[in-house]
């Protein structure tokens, strides 16, 4: 297991834990440092700041390492943190033994992000959880609420396989 720059543990969740706990319980344990954050959090440092049924807020801060050739943060950064947050919002509504993965994600980029933008909040809200799919919306805002990007996602819901990965 590795750590991201904030010192949070990074690794895969044991399938046994996911089979036993609801999505909300897993995310709460991740936020509290009792379970590891996913490996993607080592690539784009992000952490769960708030979690409730149907809602997740991530905290992150873009640095120059995410710049494109134009000297602004690459759009893939916003897309990735929104995809993660919206998927987690859906996951927070799932019962024990269920997982989710993105089918489709759409993002609108409103204004450029730079290292000077500072800390960002990524807020995801579940809109619908069905038996096979879930949908959510999300937004990337700064600490004063200025909007940088927003989007929607549709996720496929599936039972977690019985064997650990």
C-alpha positions as CSV (number, residue, x, y, z in Angstrom):
1,X,0.0,0.0,0.0
2,X,1.3,3.5,-0.9
3,X,0.4,7.0,0.3
4,X,-0.8,10.0,-1.6
5,X,0.8,13.5,-0.9
6,X,-1.7,14.0,2.0
7,X,-0.5,10.9,3.7
8,X,-3.7,8.9,3.0
9,X,-3.3,5.2,2.4
10,X,-3.8,4.1,-1.2
11,X,-4.8,0.6,-2.3
12,X,-7.6,-1.7,-3.5
13,X,-10.6,-2.4,-1.3
14,X,-10.9,-6.1,-0.3
15,X,-14.0,-7.5,-2.0
16,X,-15.0,-9.1,1.3
17,X,-15.4,-5.6,2.8
18,X,-17.4,-4.4,-0.2
19,X,-19.6,-7.4,0.0
20,X,-20.3,-6.8,3.8
21,X,-20.8,-3.0,3.9
22,X,-23.0,-0.5,2.1
23,X,-21.5,2.0,-0.2
24,X,-22.1,4.7,2.4
25,X,-20.3,2.7,5.1
26,X,-17.3,2.0,2.8
27,X,-17.0,5.7,1.8
28,X,-17.3,6.8,5.5
29,X,-14.5,4.4,6.4
30,X,-12.4,5.7,3.5
31,X,-13.0,9.4,4.6
32,X,-12.0,8.5,8.2
33,X,-8.8,6.7,7.0
34,X,-9.9,3.2,8.0
35,X,-9.9,2.0,4.4
36,X,-7.6,3.0,1.6
37,X,-8.4,5.5,-1.1
38,X,-8.3,4.1,-4.7
39,X,-5.0,4.0,-6.6
40,X,-6.2,6.9,-8.8
41,X,-5.8,9.2,-5.7
42,X,-2.1,8.7,-6.0
43,X,-2.2,10.0,-9.6
44,X,-4.6,12.9,-8.9
45,X,-4.4,13.6,-5.2
46,X,-8.0,13.9,-3.9
47,X,-9.7,13.0,-0.7
48,X,-13.3,12.5,0.5
49,X,-14.2,15.6,2.6
50,X,-17.9,14.9,3.1
51,X,-20.1,11.9,2.5
52,X,-23.8,11.4,3.0
53,X,-26.4,9.2,1.3
54,X,-26.5,10.4,-2.3
55,X,-23.8,13.0,-1.9
56,X,-20.0,13.1,-1.9
57,X,-17.6,16.1,-1.8
58,X,-14.0,15.6,-2.7
59,X,-11.2,18.1,-2.1
60,X,-8.3,18.5,-4.5
61,X,-5.9,21.1,-5.7
62,X,-4.4,21.2,-9.2
63,X,-0.7,21.9,-9.7
64,X,1.5,22.6,-12.7
65,X,2.1,18.9,-13.2
66,X,-1.5,18.8,-14.7
67,X,-0.9,21.7,-17.2
68,X,-1.4,21.3,-20.9
69,X,0.8,23.1,-23.5
70,X,-1.3,26.2,-23.0
71,X,-0.3,26.6,-19.3
72,X,-3.6,25.7,-17.9
73,X,-4.8,22.5,-16.2
74,X,-5.7,19.8,-18.7
75,X,-9.5,19.2,-19.1
76,X,-8.9,15.6,-18.2
77,X,-8.2,16.7,-14.6
78,X,-11.8,18.1,-14.2
79,X,-13.2,15.1,-16.0
80,X,-11.4,12.7,-13.8
81,X,-12.3,14.3,-10.5
82,X,-15.9,14.7,-11.6
83,X,-16.2,11.1,-12.8
84,X,-14.8,9.9,-9.5
85,X,-17.0,12.1,-7.4
86,X,-20.3,11.5,-9.3
87,X,-19.6,7.7,-9.3
88,X,-19.0,7.8,-5.5
89,X,-22.3,9.7,-5.0
90,X,-24.0,6.8,-6.8
91,X,-22.0,4.3,-4.8
92,X,-23.1,6.0,-1.5
93,X,-26.7,4.8,-2.4
94,X,-25.8,1.2,-3.0
95,X,-26.4,-1.7,-0.6
96,X,-23.7,-4.2,0.5
97,X,-22.2,-6.3,-2.3
98,X,-22.8,-3.9,-5.1
99,X,-20.3,-1.9,-7.2
100,X,-20.5,0.7,-9.9
101,X,-18.5,1.8,-13.0
102,X,-19.0,4.6,-15.4
103,X,-20.9,4.0,-18.7
104,X,-20.8,7.6,-19.8
105,X,-19.6,10.9,-18.4
106,X,-20.2,14.3,-19.9
107,X,-18.4,17.4,-18.7
108,X,-18.8,21.1,-19.5
109,X,-15.7,23.2,-18.8
110,X,-16.7,26.7,-17.7
111,X,-13.4,28.4,-17.0
112,X,-9.7,27.4,-16.9
113,X,-8.1,26.0,-13.8
114,X,-4.5,27.0,-12.9
115,X,-2.3,26.3,-9.9
116,X,-3.3,29.8,-8.7
117,X,-6.9,28.7,-8.5
118,X,-6.2,27.0,-5.2
119,X,-8.2,24.3,-3.4
120,X,-11.2,22.9,-5.2
121,X,-14.4,21.2,-4.0
122,X,-15.9,18.6,-6.3
123,X,-19.5,17.9,-5.3
124,X,-21.4,14.9,-6.6
125,X,-25.1,14.3,-6.2
126,X,-26.9,11.0,-7.1
127,X,-30.0,11.7,-9.1
128,X,-31.3,8.1,-9.6
129,X,-30.3,4.6,-8.5
130,X,-32.1,1.8,-10.3
131,X,-31.5,-1.9,-10.4
132,X,-28.9,-1.7,-13.2
133,X,-27.9,1.9,-13.6
134,X,-27.5,5.1,-11.6
135,X,-27.1,8.7,-12.7
136,X,-25.5,11.7,-10.9
137,X,-24.5,15.3,-11.5
138,X,-21.5,17.1,-10.2
139,X,-19.6,20.4,-10.2
140,X,-16.1,21.7,-9.6
141,X,-16.0,24.9,-7.5
142,X,-13.4,26.9,-5.7
143,X,-13.6,27.9,-2.0
144,X,-15.8,30.9,-2.8
145,X,-18.2,28.8,-5.0
146,X,-16.9,29.9,-8.4
147,X,-17.8,27.2,-11.0
148,X,-15.1,25.7,-13.1
149,X,-16.7,22.6,-14.6
150,X,-19.9,20.6,-14.3
151,X,-21.2,17.3,-15.6
152,X,-23.3,14.2,-15.5
153,X,-22.7,10.5,-15.4
154,X,-24.5,7.2,-15.9
155,X,-23.0,4.2,-14.1
156,X,-23.6,0.5,-14.5
157,X,-24.4,-1.2,-11.2
158,X,-23.2,-4.8,-10.6
159,X,-22.8,-7.4,-7.9
160,X,-19.2,-7.6,-6.5
161,X,-17.6,-11.0,-7.5
162,X,-17.3,-13.5,-4.6
163,X,-13.5,-13.9,-4.8
164,X,-11.0,-11.2,-3.8
165,X,-9.3,-9.6,-6.8
